[in-house]
Amino acid sequence: MDSINWTGGTMKIVFFEAENWECDILQQICCNHEVVFTEEALGRQNVHLYKDADVISPFVHSVLDRSVLEGFEHLRFIATRSTGYDHIDLDYCAENAIPVSNVPVYGDHTVAEHVFALLLTISHHMPEAINRTRKGDFSQKGLRGFDLQGKTLGVIGTGAIGKRVVEIAQGFRLNVIACDRKPDADFASQCKVTYVDIESLLEQSDIVTLHVPGSKAATPLLSQREFSRMKDGVVLINTARGSLVDTQALLHALADGKVAAAGLDVLSDEPSIREEAELLRSFFDKKHDLESWFANHTLLHMRNVIITPHSAFNTKEAVERILITTGENIIGFAKGELKNTVN
């Protein structure tokens, strides 16, 4: 790989998973460079088409592992259009002096609002209620829900999104406890939040919501051991990363009533679930576990599980902020002024 120092001139920038309306904004920001847009996610199947790129900007469904990154001839910079960066092999980037930037804050309140959209959908049985009345059936049988007021909400992770969740929760008069590797004493005092360890949080919470980064660790944050510590009938909300939850352990917890309901905006192996063709390829590549895939598909069809397609971030305002910050990250790199780097 060449040095990361940009010597001026025109860069070739490739934006993956780009929608038409996004292209206009990014083109304006990067107008002095050669810009390529594609609706495809980046992977082994198409890296050869863009091997001469100087800069790439993936979204969360692109997979930038070592085998993909080795396909670029002189990659200098990666600007992911997301807060999370667990889809990027940072070890390879460090070995080859490729800086990686992210969008640290773009939709903290956007995702926090989605948490309560999921929670209210569960607490009022909204899908069943809507489907029933559309059929002309106004029976209330089986639609009895539960109040949020007075329940204990356990917030795992109090970064920007977690803090917004806490603030919204106060409007619903929820009791809030939280855990974080770096508790924020000022925030706790201001919002009357008690920090506890994760074991205490799991034992005390009626509702658990996850707001921590994804990890490539072998053990998920919530597995059978953690579910066993929870109250019977707990509600789980996950808008963070699918890898945080052991899907098969969640299925068992749902089956025996330990978890009464789950609201999920993320699943493990999301891309393979989304595209059946990619799923088949992944089996041949031995990249995904068949049991895990079936477990995720089982979740999709359970009446007490609400799943949205990783869309918690997806408002017009939030996406515009993502694009502007990404453009600024790329132009900053071109000027030798790195911004929002994660490595």
C-alpha positions, 0 to 999 in steps of 0.5 A: 500500500502507498502512504496515506499522505494525499499529495493533491489532485483528483481522488477516485471516491466510490460510495456503496449502497447509495440512493439516488437522492443521496448522490446529489448531496455527496456530488456537491461536497466532493465536486473536485474529485472523481465520484462513483455511486453504486446501489450495491454493497461492497463484498468479494463479489464486486471489489474487482470493479472498484479496485482502483479507488482511492477512497471508499464510503461503505454503509453497514451492509458492506463487508470490509474484511481482509479478503475484500480490502486486499482487492484494492490496489491503492486504497488510502481512506475509508469513510463509513456512513455509520457510527458503528464500524464492526463491518470493517477489518481495523487490524488490516487497516492499521497494518496498511496505514488506512485511516477509517472515519465514521459518523459519531453522532447523526441521529441520537434522538432518531434512534431513541424515538424508534426504541419507544416506537417498538416498545409502544407497539409491543405494549399495545399489541399494535400489529394485531389491533391494526390487522384485526380492525382492517378486517372489520373485527373490533374485538378486544380479545387478546389485546390487553397490554401494559402501562409503561408508567412505573416500570423499570427501564434498564439502559445498557450503554449511555452514549448519545443514544442511550442518554436520549432514551433516558430523557424520553423515558422520563416523559413516560414516568419510567424508573430508569437504571443504567450501566456503562463502562464509564458512568456519567455522574453529571448525567446521572445527577441531572436525569436522576438515573442510578448506575448499576452493574449489568447483573443488577440491571438484568435482575431489576429491569422490566424492560431492557434496551441495548445501546452499546457498539457491536463486538467481534467477541465470541460471546454475545452480551446477552446469552443464556446466562444473562437471560436467566438473570432477568425477570420473568416476562421482561421485554427486550429492545435492541436497536444497536447490533444483532451480534449483541444477542445470542439468537438461539438463547433469545428463542429459548427465553421467548419460548419459556416466557422469560422474555415476554416480547422483543422489539428488534431493529437488528439481527445477526447475519442481517445481509444473508437474511435480506438476500436469499441469493447471498444466503446461498453463497454464504453457505458455500463460503461457510461464512454463516451458521445454518442454525443461526440463520434458521433461528433468525427466521423463526424470530421473524414469524413470532407474534410476540417479536416485532422486527424492523429492517435496521431502519431506526436511523432512517429519517430524512434529517438523520440521513442528511446529517450522515451524508454531510459528515461523511463528505466533511470526513473525506474532504478533511482527508484530502486536505490532510485534516483527519476527522472522526477517525476510529483507528 
